[in-house]
Every structure is written in structure tokens, then in C-alpha cells.
Amino acid sequence: MTSPQGSLRQRNVPASSKKKSDAPVDAAPLDRVEKPKSKKRGPGSEWDYKIALAIITLLAFVSRFWGIGHPNEVVFDEVHFGKFASYYLERTYFFDVHPPFGKLLFALMGWLVGYDGHFHFENIGDSYIANKVPYVAFRAMPALLGALTVSVVFLIMWESAYSLPACVVAAGLVLLDNAHIGQTRLILLDATLIFAMACSLLCYIKFYKLRHEPFSRKWWKWLILTGFALSCDISVKYVGLFAFVTIGSAVVIDLWDLLNIKRPGGTLTLQEFALHFAARAAGLIILPFLFYLFWFQVHFSILSRSGPGDDFMTPEFQETLSDNVMLANSINIDYYDTITIQHKETKTFLHSHDAKYPLRYDDGRVSSQGQQVTGYPFNDTNNYWQILPAVDDHKLGHHVRNHELVRLRHLVTDTILMSHDVASPYHPTNQEFTTTTIADAYGSRINDTLFEIRIEHGKQNQEFKSVSSHFKLIHYPSKVAMWTHTKPLPDWAHKQQEINGNKQIGPSSNVWLVEDVPSVPEDSPRRAKEERQVKSLPFLSKWFELQRAMFWHNSQLTSSHPYASQPYQWPFLLRGVSFWTQNETREQIYFLGNPIGWWLSSSLLAVYVGIVLADQVSLRRGIDALDHPHLASTLVVGSLLEFVFNAEPSAEEPSYQEVASGKKQRTGPRRHISARERFAGQSMVPAWIACAVILALTFAGWYFFLPLTYGHPGLSVEQVQRRKWLGYDLHFAK
């Protein structure tokens, strides 16, 4: 039989050792444990674990790859992540709120099979076969990672010194989980994220088990691998930050123990503690951050051509992309040019017409009854504004420049844009935008009609250009920024958008651009397209700009999906999500976990919490019944199986009560007796029976919902209705 693995957490140990070692006194160093003389097979032997791991891994590959080519059309969010892979292969710049690592893996798979990225995954249901897309290769990547996740779960339990039945039941629950299977058979990021999370936990366990060999080669290896896995977590989706929190909490507890002057393993000097702290900071913070930056460098290096993501970036960033249409079409704006001004985010045009604001709004507030200034989504002549100098001493042809003061004349009504200290229709704290006569604009309203052109990230005296100069129009006397939003005005404004003065001038929602210069003919020399050189920006400048855009747009994703589920529904699996349907064959893919496995895990998680609380009470009464190998919440079923069938204290070891009462004494440091050792001396039949019952029930749940996970076969009305548990909004139920 092999040597036991030391437990990851011990207690009730006298602090009496004077030796300065990183290992607690009660943990048996691996070099002091009797080494196996042979790999003879027996209950709980190394070979049993290896054979079980091989079988579970094989089943994981079968369950993830079986029928992976069905359906042969775009499913659910494959429209996004397949499209991004195509953009990488075309080297076309795109924008997404998720970091690049997971999408780069899809691009790598496409490159390996010789795909050129010609298909852009526009619509759910588009045919892969007709468009000659190697979609099976794309799906094979998450299927591979999904299958390996099952193996990693088994290894986590094994490395944590759990018994073979506990390892099998924990990995089996993941193996037979319909949700995990469904996510890992499609072109989605979740398989990469979950695999990286599992690997980060496994690597940290391997690192922690080497705590008695600090700064050794293996210690550094597993520390760095833990950091790399954590980096992959957050480089796929920002929700991977929870993995940092999980591992980080364990690291903080570990460091706190090392700082203890009375710790069982002996006191560390402050210099030694500083080395431990610095090593963990380097391996788990600095290196992961550098890996994170590396994927963005790859992202920028590949995406060198202009594409659909251009609009999310500044003109300076866009100048680093070749074939940028926006920059090619930009022209200098001169005073007395006629321009159309478009809001960058809502794409609405600055508009006015001869209708007036009503005397009173619905809330009773009084308006100025001035001419309406609104946002209009379509291009028409009421969007035409002539840009005039603040002082009429500029000659025709003089370029408008950054930070200059201007007036805007509305051509159709021959009035001048202005703002003043009157509340806007929807925002009492924001200023109303209206227009005034030319006489008043240069008389009593001379200041109210002045606006500053403030180019985003612009330099002093920078030329103001159409399309490429993103700018804020700042009202000069009051320092409010022209702003709009999507809530439509009432019928009196033809349900157009409100334009008002925003006192908070910082937000990017205040940004506009000159969409066109209608006064310049198409054949004018001013529209001649010059050959432009692709510029460069420092990596960190591009990275900071992209980070700002990603976080801002992430914060704007507030609209809820009609079929979205809430966090309180997840543990109980109250509903799922429809991924794909086929009316002719009555087939559907419905994202749903295995109810049996989910409900069992959720129930036993509650049981485990109760056991832990009861154990804390029992410790106060001198009863120590709970074993302490490493526990992860997702592996709680295997942990409880271990507890139920392996709760008796070792015969080699006096109980807590006996030591406390003075009846017996420990002759040496307490060594944790692993589950494998304990099971070697007792019958494993009860544990295997419990394991078999749990997995049989889970298999039944997996098989019953299999048609919804794999998308075939099609189900009759009666068969669909039998699967409509709780809030499962399945198709073809009638």
C-alpha cells in the first residue's frame, strides 16, 4: 500500500516543537512516512485510483464527444464566440466585454485546421455545412477541456487524501451533470473557465502539500502553476475573480498561521516570513497579472485591421489599425461649414424643428417655451447646423480647432443653439437646450450661445475633423455638456430623444462626432483620400483604453433576458435556458443541470454546514469526531461520504477525550491517518454501496434529460410534458 497523503488541515496539536520547520508538528512529512515496497494491488491502492481515474476520464470523453456534430447549425451564444474566432483569423478588430484568452483558444483551433474565418456566425440556425465551417473542431476544444475537468475533480479529491469511493462519487457527479455536458459541447467560454478554476484548486493543493519544503523546486513549480491557472481564470471571464478570492482566502489564512509566534512548526523570523509573503505575492499576484497582460498583447498583435470594434475606441487607437474607413473619410472642418452631429452611443442626430416646448410639463414645471432641440435617429435637413466662430473675424476656410468657442446655427429655422438655467423636460437638475434668434444670439443671449469644442484626448490646437474627432460640446458659461439618452419624449416632441445639459461632463455618454459635412461636395478636393500611415501606441495606452471600455460597457449591461434565472434559483435548479430548437424534428437543446445531482449536492451542502456547526459545539465538550482533509464546496458529496463511512478515530491515536482527561498521552506528534489507510483495515462495502446508489440516481437523471442536453432524439408532446419539472419552459409541450 502506498504512503498516505498528509491532511491539509489539522487541529488539537500541542505546540511543543523547537524545530524551525514549515511543517506543523502533527503533519507527517512525506520523507518520514514509510515508502511502499511495491505497487501491489489492494483496497485503496495506487493502482485502484489510477484505474478508476482512467475509466472516469474515458467516460468523460465519451459523454462530451458523443454526437458533438449535432446540430450542424449555429446554437445560442455560438453566434458571439464563433464570430470572434473568425475575426481573429481575419485579423479584424472587434470589441467584447470579456478578456481574450478563451476566444484566442478558439482561434487557435481554427488556425490549426486551416480555417480562414470567412463565416461570421450571424444568426442562430445558420448552417455550418452550407457555409463550410469546421464547427466540430471548434466544439472539440471545449469538449476536451470539459472532459479533463472531470479528471481534475478526481485528482483534487485524490490529492486531498480522500478514499476511492469519495473520489469516484465527486467526479461522477460532474461526469453526469447535464449542464456541464451542455456547456462543454458548444462554442462557449464556460468550459475553459471551469477547467481553469479546477486546475487552480488542484495546483494550490499540490503547492500546500509541499509546505514542509519551502522554496524547493517543486514548491516553486506548483506556486507558479497556481498563479498561471488563476490568470487563465480571469483572462477568460472576469467572474474568474472568484477563484482568486477562494485561493486568496486560503493563502491569507496560511500566512496568518506562519506569522503565529506559537505556531506548532516553530517560529519564523520576520525575514523568513517576509520571504514567504513575497514569494506568494510574486507567484499569485504579479505573475498572474503579467500573464493577463500577455494575452492582451497577443490580442492587439493579431487584430491589426479595422473592423466592427473600431467605434468603441478613440480615434488615436483607430489610427493603429490598417484600412480604417472612418479615418479615411474624415475631413477638416472649417468655419461656416454645414455639419451633422451624431451622438456616439445612441447614434441619434442633433435635431431641431419649429415646434415649441409646452408651457408646463406633466410634473407641473414650467418650460421656457423655446424651440425644441431633440435627438432624431434619421438623417434629414433639420439635422443641419452651420458652425460659426465666436467672434466674426475668421475668414472662410479657417480650420476649427480644439478648445475653440463656436456657435451653431440651425439652417432650416435660422436660429442659434443655446442653453440656459431652465430645467430640461425629464431632468430637473439638467439644463434645457433650445435655440434663439440671430439678433438675440449676438445681443442679450451672446454668452448663452457660446459652446466649446472639446476633443476627447485631444491636444491644444488640434484640428477638428469629421468622423474621427470624438468631442464634447461644452456650454461655455455654465460648463454643462450636451447629452442625450434613449427615453423618448412625449407626443409633443414626436417621441424624439431629449437633449439637455449634463452637469457631469466626465462620462463618455457626453461624446458626439461630426457624422458628415454636407456643404462639402463629393468631388471637392477636401474629400480627397490621402494615403495614411498606420500609427502606433504604447501597449499600456491601448490596454488601459480597452479596459476602460470593457468595464464601462459591462456596467451598462443592465437589461435582463426574459428567460434569465436568478442566483437563488441556481442551487435548486428551478429553471433552465433554451439554446436551440428544430421545429421539423421537434428537437431542442435546453440548458439544464441534472436535477438529481444538483438537488443531492444542494441538500448535502446544507447537511455539511449543519455538521460543521455541530462539530464546533462538540469540540467545546471535548468530542473530536470530524476528519479534516481538504474540502471544496463543489466536492461536498464526496466529503460527506467520507465522513459517514470514516468517522471513527484511528486505533493508533488516543481520542481527544482521553488526552483531555489525562487517561492517555500522545507519545509523539499526531500523524493524520488518511482515508486510504483507514479503509485498508475495514470493509469498503458500505461506502461503495452508497457511492453506487448516488451515481445510479444521478445516472437516471442524466439519462432522462439526455434528449434535452444532446438535442436528439425529438420528443413527443407527452415526453416533453413529463420533463416539465418546476419552471422548465420547454418547447413543443403542446
Buried (B, 14 or more C-beta within 10 A) or exposed (E): BBBBBBBBBBEEBEBEBEEEBBBBBBBBEBEEBEEEEEEEEEBBBBEBBEEBBEEBBEBBBEBBBEEBEBBEBBBBBBBBBBBBBBBBBBBBBBBBBBBBBBBBBBBEBBBEEEBEBEBBBEEBEBBBEEBEBBBBBBBBBBBBBBBBBBBBBBBBBBBBBBBBBBBBBBBBBBBBBBBBBBBBBBBBBBBBBBBBBBBBBBBBBBBBBBBBBBEEEEBBBBBBBBBBBBBBBBBBBBEBEEBBEBBBEBBEEBBEEBBEEEBBBBBBEEEBBEBBBEBBEBBBBEBBEEBBBEBBEBBBEBBBBBBEBBBBBBBBBBBBBEBBEBBBBBBBBBBBBBBBBBBBBBEBBBBBBEEBBBEEBEEEEEBBEBBBBBBBEEBEEBBBBBBBBBEEEBEEEEBBBBBBBBBBBBBBBEBBBBBBEBBBBBBEEBBBBBBBBBEBBEEEBBEBBBBBBBBBEBEEEBBBBBBBBBBBBBBBBBEBBBBBBEEBBEEEBBEBBBBBBBBEBEEBBBBBBBBBBBBBEEEEEBBEEEEEEBEEBEEEBBBEBBEEBBEBBEEEEEEEEEEEBEEEBBBEBBBBBBBBBBEEBBBBBBBBBBBBBBBBBBBBBEBBEEBEEEBEEBBEEEBBBBBBBBBBEBBBBBBBBBBEBBEEBBEEBBBBBBBBEEEEEBEEBBBBBBBBBBBBEEEBEEBBEBBBEBBEBBBEBBEBBBBBBBBBEBBEEEBBEEBEBEEBEBBBBE
